[in-house]
């Protein structure tokens, strides 16, 4: 294992000055309001207007005229954004609020232009924000109590995906695909270096990986295993891509005792799938995979592991994503650390064969297991 990107000691040291700790604590205290302030500035075009003004900056009065928002409204939002360092004052600004000008700060640029920040922001807003109110209940009850904002008939978010409101659905799939798809180009040559002819894609979702494999290799045949709502979408996508004859489906809930996986695939693929389950369930799923696999089957697991990230911001985002699993997705899973996930898989009768870390800009880990 290459642990060169992760230093556990940063979670041991508490060297922050008290005055800075107080500031960080107050950021947490006002975090919901800060989030809503930035969302409002984006939705009303205020942050974009500040960006367009470049280094010359723009006054409160001009911002109000440009966005058709009152000077009061522009003022309270911009003052909060100044406090968060999302925007800055221009060099020639003085202490007169009437003449000072705003320009976009680096943090503001990230919120508007960085793909990772944008995906996380709108996922939090459209999927997590309202349901997060019930995080405490979710922790106590071991169920995704926040999921009820989308309806009380669901036990997990995956059953609800096909019926989510369009904006929420878009944010969910944008989030899901952004994280996993970026690693696909680097994962493909590693997986196909083993020359698989048949691949079982468990948790295949909309079929992106299977379709990508069909484009990459003209001979491979894919089988997608997923819930009925997802396989219906994947089947449509595979047909539209021209691969209806090479992509088949095994429909069912992989946790149900009655669900049997197709036998003897050359490879099994699980991309950002196992983080949707508790460690106990991971072992249970892998026992089913163990029954279906033979001694030559390569079992591939692609996951963003929070202790294998290059940047602290990425680890933080994954730690935050764990709370989405707690209060919205299923109530019992999380983004895992390297060793706890390996241990859960090996408990099902597998042995880690190789590990490739730092795939894609989101530093995914590609783990390969074989039967013991």
C-alpha positions, 0 to 999 in steps of 0.5 A: 500500500502506498500511503505517501499521500496520507499522514495520520499525524494531522489528526493527532496534532492540535496546534491551532491557536485559540483565536483561530479555533474560535473562528473555526468554531463560529464558521461551524455555528453559522455554516447553514446560513453561510451555505444559503448565502452563497446559494442565494448569491449564485441563484441571483447572479450576484457572484457571477456579476462580481466575477465578471467585474474582474479585478476592477471590481463592482460597487454595491450600488452597481451590483444592485442595479445589475441584478435587480436586487435591493442594495440592502439584499446585496449588502448583507450577502456580500458582507457575509461573503467577505467574512467567508473570504469568498469575495474581497475588496479591491485595493482602492476601496476605503472604509466607505460602504458606498464607494467600496468595490467587490472582486471575486476571491479564490474561494469564490472562484472555486465555488463558481468554476471548480467542478469538484466544488460545484458538484459537491455544492449542488449535491449538498443542496438538492439531496442532503440539505433538508434531510440533514436536519434528521442526522441525529435521528438517523444516528440513533435509529440506524436508518436514513431518517432524512430520506423522507423529504423525498417520500416515506415509501423508501428504505434507501435512496437507491430505490427512489432514484428513478422517481426523484425530482428532476433537479435532485436526480440530476445533482445525484447522478452528476455527483455519482458520475463525477467521482467515479467516471474520472478514474475510468480512463486509468482503470480500463487498461489495468482491468483489460491487461488481464484479458477479460472476455466477460465482466460482471458489473455489480451496481452498474447503475446507468451502464456507464462503465459497461458501455465504456468497456464495450467501446474500449474492447470490441469483444468483451461481454458485460452483465449488469447486476442492479435494481430494476429501476437502474437496469431499465435505464442502463438497458436503454442506454446500452441499446442507444450506444449500439451494445444491446447484443453485448450488455445483458442484465441480472436484475435483483437486490444483491442483498436478498438471499434469493439473488444469485449472481451469474457464474464464472465471470472473468472479472467482477467490477464494483465501482463506488458500490461497496460504500453504499453498504455497511461493512457487514453487508460488504462481507455478505455481498462478497460471499455471493461474489465468492460463490459466483467466482472461480479461482481465475476471476479478478474481482475489481473494487474502485473506491475513493478511500479517504485515507488515500487522498492527495489533498486534505479537501478531498478527504474532507469531502469524503468524510462529509459524504459519509454523513449523506449515507447516514441520513439520506442514502441508507443509514449504515454505510460510509466512505471507507478507509483502505484497511477496513474495506480490505479486511471486510472483503478478505473476510468473505474468502478473498485475498488482496492481489494488487492495489493501484492508488491515485487514479484520476483527479479524485485519487481513486483506489483500484483494488484487485482480489482473488479467491484464497 
